[in-house]
């Protein structure tokens, strides 16, 4: 998580500096050297910087989440359900499931 904090701090500072320069150039000046915002590399760079910052914000301590684990467990257990119904009645399975959940 240190990498996330460092990345957010460094990219945050870079983004603040870049957006200040972007604002000065495109919002607070009249002289833009004949360049228009449409087609300017500045706007694409701003979007790229925002995307890079968003990726850093999504860094997690583990490469998988609780949802991923649940999907794996379900994908593993679902093929065994026909076997369960051959060994136990539906009522027994339902009673045990309710006992586990509640």
MIPA-250627 format. One record per residue: x, y, z of N, C-alpha, C, CB in turn; residue number from 1. Coordinates in steps of 0.1 Angstrom, whole numbers, m for minus. Each point is the difference from the previous one (the first is absolute). Glycine has a CB too. Example, Ala and Ser with C-alpha at 12.3 -4.5 7.8 and 13.67 -1.06 7.14 Angstrom:
<nodes>
+-------+-------+-------+-------+-------+-------+-------+-------+-------+-------+-------+-------+-----+
:    nx :    ny :    nz :   cax :   cay :   caz :    cx :    cy :    cz :   cbx :   cby :   cbz : pos :
+-------+-------+-------+-------+-------+-------+-------+-------+-------+-------+-------+-------+-----+
:   132 :   m57 :    78 :    m9 :    12 :     0 :     9 :    12 :     0 :   m19 :   m12 :    12 :   1 :
:    15 :    23 :   m19 :     9 :    11 :     0 :    m8 :    11 :     8 :    12 :    m6 :   m22 :   2 :
+-------+-------+-------+-------+-------+-------+-------+-------+-------+-------+-------+-------+-----+
</nodes>
This chain:
<nodes>
+-------+-------+-------+-------+-------+-------+-------+-------+-------+-------+-------+-------+-----+
:    nx :    ny :    nz :   cax :   cay :   caz :    cx :    cy :    cz :   cbx :   cby :   cbz : pos :
+-------+-------+-------+-------+-------+-------+-------+-------+-------+-------+-------+-------+-----+
:     8 :   m12 :     0 :    m8 :    12 :     0 :     9 :    13 :     0 :   m18 :   m13 :    12 :   1 :
:    30 :    11 :    m9 :     9 :    11 :     0 :     2 :     5 :   m15 :    12 :    m9 :    20 :   2 :
:   m12 :     0 :   m29 :     1 :     4 :   m14 :   m13 :     8 :    m4 :    14 :   m21 :    m5 :   3 :
:   m25 :    17 :    10 :   m12 :     8 :    m3 :     1 :    14 :     6 :   m14 :   m21 :    m1 :   4 :
:    18 :    22 :    13 :     1 :    14 :     6 :    10 :     8 :    m7 :    m7 :   m10 :    22 :   5 :
:    18 :     4 :   m25 :    11 :     8 :    m7 :    m5 :     4 :   m14 :    18 :   m13 :    13 :   6 :
:   m24 :     4 :   m20 :    m5 :     3 :   m13 :   m11 :    11 :     0 :     5 :   m24 :    m7 :   7 :
:   m14 :    23 :    17 :   m11 :    10 :     1 :     7 :    14 :     3 :   m17 :   m18 :     7 :   8 :
:    26 :    18 :     2 :     7 :    12 :     3 :     7 :     6 :   m12 :     2 :    m8 :    24 :   9 :
:     6 :     0 :   m30 :     8 :     5 :   m12 :    m8 :     4 :   m12 :    19 :   m14 :     8 :  10 :
:   m28 :     5 :   m11 :    m9 :     3 :   m12 :   m10 :    11 :     4 :     2 :   m23 :    m8 :  11 :
:    m6 :    24 :    20 :    m8 :    12 :     5 :     7 :    13 :    m2 :   m12 :   m15 :    16 :  12 :
:    25 :    15 :   m12 :     7 :    13 :    m2 :     2 :     3 :   m15 :    12 :    m5 :    22 :  13 :
:    m9 :    m6 :   m30 :     2 :     2 :   m14 :   m13 :     5 :    m6 :    18 :   m18 :    m1 :  14 :
:   m29 :    12 :     5 :   m13 :     4 :    m6 :    m4 :    14 :     4 :    m7 :   m24 :     1 :  15 :
:    10 :    28 :    11 :    m3 :    14 :     5 :     8 :    10 :    m9 :    m5 :    m8 :    24 :  16 :
:    18 :     5 :   m26 :     9 :     9 :    m8 :    m5 :     0 :   m14 :    19 :    m5 :    15 :  17 :
:   m22 :    m6 :   m21 :    m5 :    m1 :   m14 :   m13 :     8 :    m2 :    12 :   m22 :    m2 :  18 :
:   m22 :    19 :    11 :   m13 :     7 :    m1 :     1 :    15 :     2 :   m11 :   m21 :     8 :  19 :
:    21 :    25 :     0 :     2 :    15 :     2 :     5 :     6 :   m13 :     5 :    m3 :    24 :  20 :
:     5 :    m4 :   m30 :     5 :     5 :   m13 :   m11 :    m1 :   m11 :    23 :    m8 :     7 :  21 :
:   m31 :    m2 :    m7 :   m10 :    m2 :   m10 :   m10 :    12 :     2 :     3 :   m25 :     0 :  22 :
:    m7 :    27 :    12 :   m10 :    11 :     3 :     6 :    14 :    m4 :    m9 :   m14 :    19 :  23 :
:    22 :    16 :   m16 :     6 :    13 :    m4 :     0 :     1 :   m15 :    14 :     0 :    20 :  24 :
:   m11 :   m11 :   m27 :     2 :     1 :   m15 :   m14 :     1 :    m7 :    21 :   m13 :     2 :  25 :
:   m30 :     5 :     2 :   m13 :    m1 :    m7 :   m11 :     8 :     5 :     7 :   m22 :    m6 :  26 :
:    m7 :    25 :    19 :   m12 :     7 :     5 :     3 :    15 :     4 :    m7 :   m21 :     9 :  27 :
:    19 :    25 :    m7 :     3 :    13 :     5 :     8 :     8 :   m10 :    m1 :    m8 :    23 :  28 :
:     4 :     4 :   m35 :     7 :     8 :   m10 :    m8 :     0 :   m13 :    22 :    m6 :    11 :  29 :
:   m19 :    17 :   m17 :    m7 :     2 :   m14 :    10 :    m5 :   m10 :   m14 :    20 :     8 :  30 :
:    27 :   m18 :    m6 :    10 :    m3 :   m10 :     4 :   m15 :     1 :     9 :    24 :     0 :  31 :
:   m13 :   m32 :    m9 :     3 :   m15 :     0 :     8 :    m4 :   m11 :   m21 :    m4 :    12 :  32 :
:    28 :    13 :   m18 :     9 :    m2 :   m11 :    m7 :    m6 :   m12 :    19 :    m3 :    16 :  33 :
:   m32 :     7 :   m18 :    m8 :    m5 :   m11 :    m5 :   m15 :     1 :    13 :    16 :   m14 :  34 :
:   m10 :   m22 :    25 :    m4 :   m14 :     2 :   m13 :    m1 :     7 :    24 :    m6 :     2 :  35 :
:   m32 :    m4 :    m7 :   m13 :    m2 :     6 :     0 :   m12 :    10 :   m11 :    10 :   m21 :  36 :
:     2 :   m10 :    30 :     0 :   m11 :    10 :    m3 :   m13 :    m7 :    m7 :    16 :    18 :  37 :
:    m2 :   m15 :   m28 :    m4 :   m12 :    m7 :    12 :    m5 :    m8 :   m24 :     7 :    m1 :  38 :
:    29 :   m18 :     3 :    12 :    m6 :    m7 :    13 :     3 :     7 :   m13 :     3 :   m21 :  39 :
:    12 :     4 :    32 :    12 :     3 :     8 :     5 :   m12 :     8 :    m7 :    24 :     1 :  40 :
:    20 :   m26 :    m1 :     5 :   m11 :     8 :    m2 :     3 :    15 :    17 :    m5 :   m18 :  41 :
:   m19 :    17 :    22 :    m2 :     4 :    14 :   m12 :    m8 :     6 :    10 :    23 :    m4 :  42 :
:   m21 :   m23 :    m3 :   m12 :    m6 :     5 :     1 :   m15 :     1 :   m13 :    19 :   m10 :  43 :
:    20 :   m25 :     1 :     3 :   m15 :     0 :     9 :    m3 :    12 :    m4 :    m2 :   m25 :  44 :
:    14 :    10 :    27 :     9 :    m2 :    11 :    m7 :     1 :    13 :    19 :     9 :   m13 :  45 :
:   m28 :     1 :    14 :    m8 :     1 :    13 :    m8 :   m12 :     2 :    m1 :    25 :    m3 :  46 :
:    m6 :   m30 :    m7 :    m8 :   m13 :     1 :     9 :   m11 :     4 :   m16 :     8 :   m17 :  47 :
:    28 :   m10 :    11 :     9 :   m11 :     3 :     5 :     1 :    15 :     7 :     0 :   m24 :  48 :
:    m5 :    12 :    28 :     5 :     2 :    14 :   m12 :    m4 :    10 :    16 :    19 :    m7 :  49 :
:   m28 :   m15 :     3 :   m11 :    m4 :     9 :    m2 :   m15 :     0 :   m11 :    21 :    m6 :  50 :
:    13 :   m28 :    m5 :    m1 :   m14 :    m1 :    11 :    m7 :     9 :   m11 :     2 :   m23 :  51 :
:    23 :     3 :    22 :    11 :    m5 :     8 :    m3 :     1 :    15 :    16 :     5 :   m19 :  52 :
:   m21 :     6 :    23 :    m4 :     3 :    14 :   m11 :   m10 :     4 :     7 :    24 :    m2 :  53 :
:   m16 :   m26 :    m7 :   m11 :   m10 :     4 :     5 :   m14 :     2 :   m16 :    15 :   m13 :  54 :
:    26 :   m19 :     5 :     5 :   m13 :     1 :     8 :    m1 :    13 :     2 :    m2 :   m25 :  55 :
:     5 :    12 :    29 :     7 :     0 :    13 :   m10 :    m1 :    12 :    19 :    13 :   m10 :  56 :
:   m30 :    m6 :     8 :   m11 :     0 :    11 :    m6 :   m14 :     2 :    m5 :    24 :    m5 :  57 :
:     6 :   m32 :    m5 :    m6 :   m14 :     0 :     9 :   m10 :     5 :   m14 :     7 :   m19 :  58 :
:    27 :    m4 :    23 :     9 :   m10 :     5 :    m5 :    m6 :    13 :    19 :    13 :   m11 :  59 :
:   m19 :   m26 :    11 :    m4 :    m7 :    12 :    11 :    m8 :     6 :   m23 :    m1 :    m9 :  60 :
:    23 :    m2 :    22 :    10 :    m8 :     6 :     2 :   m14 :    m6 :    m3 :    14 :    21 :  61 :
:    m9 :   m20 :   m25 :     0 :   m13 :    m6 :    m5 :     1 :   m15 :    m3 :   m11 :    23 :  62 :
:     8 :     3 :   m32 :    m5 :     1 :   m13 :   m14 :    m6 :    m3 :    24 :    m1 :    m6 :  63 :
:   m31 :    m3 :    17 :   m13 :    m5 :    m2 :    m9 :     5 :    12 :     9 :   m21 :   m12 :  64 :
:   m22 :    21 :     9 :    m9 :     5 :    10 :    m9 :   m11 :     6 :     0 :    22 :   m12 :  65 :
:    m8 :   m19 :    21 :    m9 :    m9 :     6 :   m10 :    m6 :   m10 :     1 :    12 :    22 :  66 :
:    m5 :    m4 :   m31 :    m9 :    m4 :   m11 :     7 :   m11 :    m9 :   m11 :    22 :     0 :  67 :
:    24 :   m20 :    m3 :     7 :    m9 :    m8 :     1 :   m14 :     7 :    13 :    19 :   m10 :  68 :
:   m11 :   m19 :    23 :     1 :   m12 :     8 :   m13 :    m7 :     0 :    18 :    10 :    14 :  69 :
:   m29 :    m3 :   m13 :   m14 :    m6 :     0 :    m2 :    m6 :   m14 :    m8 :    17 :    18 :  70 :
:    11 :   m10 :   m28 :    m2 :    m6 :   m14 :     8 :   m13 :    m1 :    m3 :    24 :    m9 :  71 :
:    15 :   m24 :    14 :     8 :   m12 :    m1 :    m6 :   m12 :     8 :    21 :    15 :    m3 :  72 :
:   m26 :   m11 :    15 :    m6 :   m11 :     8 :   m12 :    m5 :    m7 :     9 :    11 :    21 :  73 :
:   m18 :    m2 :   m26 :   m12 :    m5 :    m7 :     3 :    m8 :   m12 :   m12 :    21 :     9 :  74 :
:    22 :   m16 :   m17 :     3 :    m8 :   m12 :     6 :   m14 :     3 :     5 :    22 :   m11 :  75 :
:     1 :   m23 :    23 :     5 :   m13 :     4 :   m11 :    m9 :     6 :    22 :    11 :     5 :  76 :
:   m31 :    m5 :     2 :   m10 :    m8 :     7 :   m12 :    m4 :    m9 :     7 :    11 :    21 :  77 :
:   m11 :    m3 :   m31 :   m12 :    m2 :    m8 :     1 :   m14 :    m7 :    m2 :    25 :    m4 :  78 :
:    13 :   m29 :    m1 :     0 :   m14 :    m7 :    m3 :   m11 :    10 :    17 :     9 :   m16 :  79 :
:   m15 :    m7 :    29 :    m3 :   m10 :    10 :   m15 :    m1 :     4 :    23 :     3 :     8 :  80 :
:   m31 :     6 :   m12 :   m14 :     0 :     4 :    m8 :   m12 :    m4 :     1 :    25 :    m1 :  81 :
:     1 :   m30 :   m11 :    m7 :   m13 :    m4 :     4 :   m11 :     9 :    m1 :     8 :   m24 :  82 :
:    14 :    m9 :    28 :     4 :   m10 :     9 :    m6 :     1 :    14 :    21 :    m1 :   m13 :  83 :
:   m23 :    13 :    18 :    m6 :     2 :    12 :   m15 :    m5 :     0 :    15 :    20 :     4 :  84 :
:   m22 :   m18 :   m15 :   m14 :    m4 :    m1 :    m1 :   m15 :    m1 :    m6 :    22 :   m10 :  85 :
:    16 :   m29 :     6 :     0 :   m14 :    m1 :     3 :    m6 :    14 :     6 :     0 :   m24 :  86 :
:     1 :     7 :    32 :     3 :    m5 :    14 :   m10 :     4 :    10 :    24 :     1 :    m7 :  87 :
:   m29 :    11 :     6 :    m9 :     5 :    10 :   m13 :     5 :    m6 :    19 :     7 :    14 :  88 :
:   m30 :    m7 :    m6 :   m13 :     5 :    m5 :     1 :    16 :     0 :   m13 :   m21 :     8 :  89 :
:     4 :    27 :   m16 :    m1 :    14 :     0 :    m2 :     6 :    13 :    m9 :    m1 :   m23 :  90 :
:     0 :    m5 :    31 :    m3 :     5 :    13 :    12 :     0 :    10 :   m23 :    m8 :    m3 :  91 :
:    31 :    m2 :     2 :    12 :    m1 :     9 :    10 :    11 :    m4 :    m3 :   m25 :     3 :  92 :
:     5 :    27 :   m16 :     9 :    10 :    m5 :    m5 :    14 :     4 :     6 :   m15 :   m20 :  93 :
:   m19 :    17 :    18 :    m6 :    13 :     4 :     1 :     3 :    15 :   m16 :    m2 :   m20 :  94 :
:    14 :    m8 :    28 :     1 :     2 :    14 :    14 :     3 :     4 :   m18 :   m16 :     4 :  95 :
:    28 :     9 :   m10 :    14 :     3 :     4 :     4 :    14 :    m5 :     5 :   m24 :    m2 :  96 :
:   m10 :    28 :   m10 :     3 :    13 :    m6 :    m5 :    11 :     9 :     0 :    m9 :   m23 :  97 :
:   m13 :     7 :    28 :    m6 :    10 :     8 :     7 :     1 :    14 :   m22 :    m4 :   m11 :  98 :
:    27 :    m8 :    16 :     7 :     0 :    12 :    14 :     7 :    m1 :   m11 :   m22 :     5 :  99 :
:    17 :    21 :   m17 :    13 :     7 :    m2 :    m2 :    15 :    m1 :     9 :   m20 :   m11 : 100 :
:   m19 :    24 :     3 :    m3 :    14 :    m3 :    m5 :     8 :    13 :    m4 :    m6 :   m24 : 101 :
:    m6 :    m1 :    31 :    m6 :     7 :    11 :     5 :    m6 :    12 :   m21 :     5 :   m13 : 102 :
+-------+-------+-------+-------+-------+-------+-------+-------+-------+-------+-------+-------+-----+
</nodes>
